[in-house]
Structure formats: structure tokens, C-alpha cells
Amino acid sequence: MSVWFRNHRVSIDKKSGGPGLQSESELGGSKRGRGIITGRRLLLGAPLMSVALLAGACGSSSTASNSSQSSGSGATATTASGNSNAALKASLDKLTGVPTFKAPGPAFDASKLAGGKIVSIDCAPSAAPPAQTTAATVAAGKAAGLNVTVLAGGNEDIPLDTQFIDQAINLKPIAIITVGCTPPLLTVPLQAAKNAGIPVVCANYIPPVVGAPGQGCGPLAFGDAMQPASEGTVLAEEIALNGPKNAKIGFLSADEIAGSPAVEKTFKAGLAKYCPSCQLVDVQNVNPGNWVTSLTPTITSMLTAHPDLNYLIPVFDGMTPFVSAAMKSSGKASSVKVLTTQGSTGAAMTNISNGTFMADVGSSDTWVGWTAIDQAMRAALKLPPEANPAVPIRLETAASIQGEDPKSDSAIYGDSYVQGFKTLWGLG
């Protein structure tokens, strides 16, 4: 089984899969590039955790061989003003609607790049979300008059991903887009791209940090394309609105994945602001490589240790199968409400639709692909990166998803970005 959570996909057995990309692009790479490497994410945990997450605890955590307590706090942008339920409800109601396009930066003339080549590297070709983002770069590139070449990367096999970036450089594109890759582990090929004068945009890696090098992707990247970390704030607001005001909450993190500490931090800050009497009674960090063997029993232990738990927060909806199993076996499905992030279509949204989960907040994988093409063209034209690279989020609940296909990206998130980007580029 392979589990994908948008910031990264983790393989949890030796079986590789995935039909590959079906697009109008040129297809590159070898079958070796589809091999699955486990545990690659282990290298990222320590350097990517913020100081705030490493200092001080909020709540308590039981300890297991594959789990550790994580904590953090700090100010963050929020989606509601004031602490009243009316303000929270109004703010959250806005997020339950289909997102509308907002230009991430100033308009520019994309026709200056007509016929140019962009290389899009899918570093997790056997997983659906990055394949969806990669396919979207092809569609967006075509709309902009560009030729997008797709290379299927190595499923987090860093030597193979390095080869694909080197191959992309040799194609002499106007820009390179990496989808689901890990920039800190690819500094050598990224430096080679920079030396060759080829900008690199990272997509599906880490929530954007405006003003940081590469908008959070590092000094060797031009910019980012990803959903914001404010998803954590939204979950805190949802709990504050629905109560009880002294709710007891369990949190499942995956700190080896770049976005997990950021979401946890905004969630804790949101609780401090909107539900100060709420208690984060248990925080467990589970190694994604051990999800199959460890996640369900970790959740079951949490539910047993805290029989009065009101909410369970799995940081990524890729945890869905293991959360569902634990809730069912423990008999807590009706008493403990589950809220999560990333808004992945498919199983997670189906759980929202049938009422198994209370809420899921996230963004469109396809929208990310169009945003990445926008970033790449700005880089090729030597313009500043997008002022606001974050893809808009949507909060889905059982009420808001009614009448929508939980498996359809366009049904959940709309497609206003298509015409929006065309107009922004002077093409529509």
C-alpha cells in the first residue's frame, strides 16, 4: 500500500504501482524511476521542525516506540476577527463555498514566452495527487502556449530524482517545476540548474512563506506552489464554534513531513485564541513509514487513555484508512469527531460526505499545477515571484458537500482559476 499526504507520499510496502501520467506531454524517465523507496522522509524531521515546535509542551502525550510528543505555539494569520461565535460562523461559512480565483501577483504578457519549454518533474509518479498536479502543469502550459515535458521521477529515490533534474537541465527549458520533490535533499542538481540559469519552482512541498528564500523552498528555488498552513487555524475555529468550550482534543502529527509542524503550530495558536479552555490532551507524532503497523494502534491507545476525548485531528487526510479502522474498532465513531486537512478528493471527501468525518480543509491539486506554471513564467520573464503563492482553501463539511461528487476536484474546488489565469496572462 502507498499512502499519499499532499506534502509528500510515503511508501509502506515493496509493491510499486500507478499507471503513470496520461497527458499530451512528452513522457520521460525510465521504469527504474518508478521504484519505491521507504524511509527517505526520515532525513527531514529535525531540520524542518521549527524552534517553537521543539520548545515547551502544550498538553500531554503518551509515549510509544514510533511516537513522540510534539508541540508549538505562535502567532499566525487567522480567518476570523474577534472571538465571538457569530464572527467565527461567518468566517467559516465563507470557507465552505467553492473558492474563487484571486490573482497571486500582477498581470503579465505570457505571449512573450510562446513556444517555450518547461520541464515538469513528478517525484512521486505512483501517487495520484502529484500526478494530478503534474497533469495540470501540462494543461496550464498548453493554455499559455508553452510545451511542457513531463519526467516521471524516482518516488523519493534521491539519486534517481537527481538524474531527472540533470536530464531536465540538458533539455534547456525556460524553467523546471518539481512536484512533490524534496529540495533540501536535491541541492546538487538544483545548484546545477541555477548555474545554468534555469529557474526551479517547487510544488507540493511546503506551505509558502512569503519573504523566505524560495518562498520556503530554499535559496535554490524561485518560488512555491502549495496550500497555506492556515488550515490548522480553520480546524481550531471549527472546534471553537461547535464546542464544547472545554473540549478535549487528540492530535496526530507527522513531523517528518514538511507541512505537518506548520499546521500543528497554527492549530495550537488558533486554540489559544478562539478556544482557550480547550485542552490538547494528547499529541502523537507517528513516523509515516510505520503508518500501516503503528497508526491504528496509536489512535486506539489514545482513545482508550482518554475516554472523554471530543475531537481527533489527524494532520493529513492521507491517514484516513487507519483513523477509520481505529474509530470503528474502539466504538468511538459516534462520540469522537474527526477533523483533518488537505482536502483530498476520494476516500477522505467520501468520509465527509457520509458523515464519518466532521470536516476536511484543503486545496485543489489541479489548482496547484496552474499556480506552478504561473510561477515558472514569472521566473522565465525575470519578474518577481508571486506575491501570494498560496492556493485558496475550502472547508468541507457534511452540509457543504451535499450534491457534490467527492471524487471530483472540479466539483469540490471549481475551475475559476482556469479563466482567471488566462486573463492574468493576457490570453483571455
N, C-alpha and C positions, 0 to 999 in steps of 0.2 A: 504494500500500500504506500502511496505517496501523498503526503499532506501538504497543501499549499496554504500559507498565510501571506497576504499580499507583499509584505516587505521581503519575504524570501520563502522559497519552497524547501522543505526538508524531506529527504528520502528515508523511509523507515523499514525498507527491506531491500532485497537484492534484485527485485523484479523491476525492470525499466519498462516504461510504457509511453503511450502518447502517439497519435497518428502523425504528428508533425504539423506544420503550418499548411493551410490551404489558401493560397493567395495568388495574386497576379505577379508577385515579385520573382526575382531570380532567387533560387534556393542554393545555399552554400553549406559547407561543412560536411563532415563525414559521419558514418554511423557510430564511430567511436565517440563522437561528441554527445551521443545520447546516453552514455553510461552514467550510472547514478553513483555519486559519492556521498557517503554518510559522514556526519560529524564535522563537516567543513565549517559549520557555523560556530563550533566551539572556540575558534580563534578570535571571535569578535566580542565575547562578553565583556571582559574587563575594560578595554579601551573605549567602548562605546557607552558605558554607563556614566551618567553624569555624577558630579560630586554630590549633588543633592540627593541622588538615589542611594549613594553609598553611606551617607551620614544619617544617623538617627532613625528610629523606627516609628511607624505610625500603626498602632495596633500590635497584635502579636502573631506569631507564626509557629506552627509545629514544624519539626524538622524530619526530613526523610532523606534517604541516600541520594535521591535525584532532585531534591527540592531545597530551596534556601529562601530565607526571608529577604524581601527587597522593599525599599521604602523611599519616599522622597516627598518634597513639597516645594512650593514656589509659586510665584505669581504667573498668571497666564491670561491671555485674552479670553474673554467669556462671551457667550452668545446671548446673555440677558442682562438687563440693567436692573439693579435693585434686587432685594431678596424676597419680594412678595410672590405668592403663588400665581397671581394674575400676570405678573411680568414673566415668570418662568413659563407659564402656559402659552402666552402669546409668542414667546421666543421659540419654544419647541414646536408649536403649531406651524410656524413658518418653515421649519426644517422638515416637516412631514410632506411638504409639497414637492413636486418634481422640480429639480434645480433648473435655474435659467442661466444662460451664458452671461458672464461678465468678463470683459476683456482683461487678460492678465498683464497687459502692457500697451504702449502706444501702437497705433496702426503703422504699417509699413508696406512697401510695394514688393510683394513676393514675385512679381513677374521678372524682376531683375535676376532671379535665380532659375528661371525656366530651363528645364533640361538638365539641371544639376543632379548629381548623385549623392544620396545619403545611404549609409550602411546601418542597418538596424540589427543588433546582435541580441538574440533571445538566449539568455544564460540559463533558462530553465525550460527547455522546449517540450518536456514531457508533462508539464503542468498547464492547465487551461488558462488561468488568469494572465500570466505573462504572454502566452500565445495570443490571447485576445488583444493585449496592449500592442504587441508586435504587429499583428494584422492591422490594427488601427493606424499604425505609422505608415503602412503601405497605402491605405485608403486616403489618409490625410495628405501624404506626399503626392499621390496622384491628383488630388483636388488642387494642389498647389503647383502642378506642372513639373513635379520632380520625379526622378526614378529612384525607387527605394529597393535596395538589395538586402535580402534577409539572410543572415547567417545563424544557423542553429547552434548555440553554444554548448558548453560541456556539463550542464547540470551541476554547477558549482565545483567542477573539476578545474582548479585554477590553471594548471598547465595548458589544458585544452582551451579555456577561455582566453588565455594569453595568446595562443596560436590564432584564434579567431580575430582578436583585435589587431594582431600583426597582419593578418590577411586583409582586414578592412583597411588598414593604412595603405597597403600595397594597391588597393583599388582607387586610391587618390580621390576620395569623396570630399564634398564640401563640409560634411560633418558626420560624426558617428553617434548613434544612440545605443546605449546599453540598457537592456530591460532585465531587471532582477539580478543584475550583477553586483559584485561587492567591491567598490572602488578601493578600499584600504588594502585589499589583497591583490590588486592589479596595478600597483604603482609603476612597475617597469614598463608594461605596454602603454599605459596612459601617458607616461612621460614621453615615450616614443611618439605617440600621437601629437602631443603638444610640441615636440621638437620638429615634427613635420608640418606644423601649422594647421592641424586638423582639430577643431573643437569637438569635445565629447559632452553629450548630455546624458545624465543618468536618470532612468525612470524606474519606478517601483523599488526604491531602495530605502529612503529615509524621509520623514516629514520635512518639508522645506524649512530652511532657516534663513530668512532674508537678511542679507548683510554678511553672512558667513561665507567663507571660501566655497565656491561652487554651490552656494545656497544650501550648504550642509553636506554636500557630496565630496568636499575636499578641494584643495588647490589645483588639482589636475583636471577638474571638470568645469564646464562652462556654467551649468545650471541644473536644476532639478525638475522633476515632474512627478507629483505624488500628492496624496491627500494630506491634510494638516493633522497635527497632533491634538487639535481641539475636540476630537471625538471623545476623549476622556472627560472633558468638561461637560459635554452633552449628556453622557451617561450619569454624571453626578447630578445634573439638573433634573433628569428624569426621575431619579430616586427621590430627590428633594420634593418634587411635585407630587409623587404618588405615595410617599410616606411608607411606614411611619417616621416621625421626626427623629426617633432614636433607632433607626433601622440598623440591623447587624449585617455586615457585608463580608463576603469572602472574595478574594481576587486571585486569579490565576495569571501569572506573568510568564514571559519567555524572553528573559533579558538578553539572551544571546542574539536576538533579532533586533536590528537597529531601532525599529519603531516602538518596541514594547516599553522601554523605560520612559519614552516621551509621553505615551498615552497614560501610563501609570501616574506620572508626575502631574499631568493636567487633571486626571481624575481625582487625585488626592487634594489638589488645590481647589477643585470645584466643590468637593465635600466640605472643606474648611469654610468656604464662602457661603454655600447655599444650604448645607445641612450639617451645621457644626456639632449637633448632638448625635449624628450618625457615627457608628463605630465600625472601623475596618478591623475586624477581629482576627482575620487570618489571611496572610498573603503567601502564596506558594509559587516559587519560580521553578518550572519544570523544563528540563532540557528537551527541546523539540525532537531530538533523535530518540528519546525514550517515551514519546507520547503513547505509542501503541501499548507498551508494557506498564507505564507508570501513571499516565494522566488519569485514567478512570479510577484506579485505587486511591490516588492522591485526593481526588474530588470526594470519593466515598468517605475517606478518613476525615476530610474537612466537615462534611455534612454530619458525620457521627459525633465529632468533637464539639460541634456547635449545633445542637438540635433546634435552637431558636433562630437560626440564620434566616434572614429575609430575602437576601439577594446574593446571587453568584455572578461574578464578572469574569468570564474568560476573555483575555485581552484580544484574541483573534478568533473570528468565527470559523477558522480552519480547525479549531478544537471541537467543533460541533459533534462529530460522531462519538467522541469519548465523553463529552458532557452529557449527551442524551443517554448513553448507557449507564452512567453513574446515577443520574437523576431517576431513571426507571428502576434500577436495582435497589436504590435506597428508599424508594417510596416517597420521594420529596418533590416529585414533579408538580404537584398542585400547591405546595406550600412555599417553595423557594422559586423566586422569579429570576430568570436568566436574561442578562443584557450583555451585548458584545459589540465589537467594532469590525469594520472593514466593508460591510455591506455587500458581501459576495453573493452573486446570483447563484441559484441552485439549491443545495441542501440547506444552507443557512437561512435563506429567504423563505424556503418552504416551511421551516420551523416557525418563522414569524407568521406566515400565512395561516398555519393551522393552530396557532396559539401556544405551541410548545415553548417558544422563547417570547419574552416580552418586547424586546427591541433590539435592533441592529442598526448602527450608524456607520456609514461609509461612503465610498465614491465609486465612480464608474471606471473600470479598467480601460474601456474604449476611449473615454474622455482623456485619460492619462496619455494615451498614444497620440492624440491630436495635440495635446499640450506639449509633448516632447518634440513634435515636428515644428511647432511654433518656436520653441526654444532653439532648435537646431538652425532654423532660418535666421533668427536674430543673431546667432553666433556667426553664421556664414556671411552675414551683411555687416559684421563688426558693430552691431548695436548692443546696447546694454541688455543683460538678461531680463526676463520678465520681472516686473515689479511685484507681482503677486502670483507665484507659480503654483499655488495650492489649488487642486481640483476641488470644486464645491462638494459638500457632503449632503447626504439625505438621511433623515431619521425614519426608519420604517417600523411601524407597529402593526398589530393585527388589524387595526382600524384603517390605517393609511394604505395598506397593501391590498385591500379588498378590490377585486376586479382587475388586478394586475397579474401578469404572468411572472411568478417568482424566479423563473429560469431565464428571463429576457432582460438584458442590460438596457435596451431602449425603453422597455415598459417601466422599469424601475427609475431610470435616470433621464429619460427623454433624449432628444438629439438636437437640442437648441444650439449646442456647440458647433455643429457642422456648418450651419449658415453663419453663425457668429464668427467663427474663424475665417471663413471665406471673405466675409465683409471686412474683417480686420486686416486681411492680407491684400485688400484692394481687388478681389477677384469675384465679388458677388454683389 
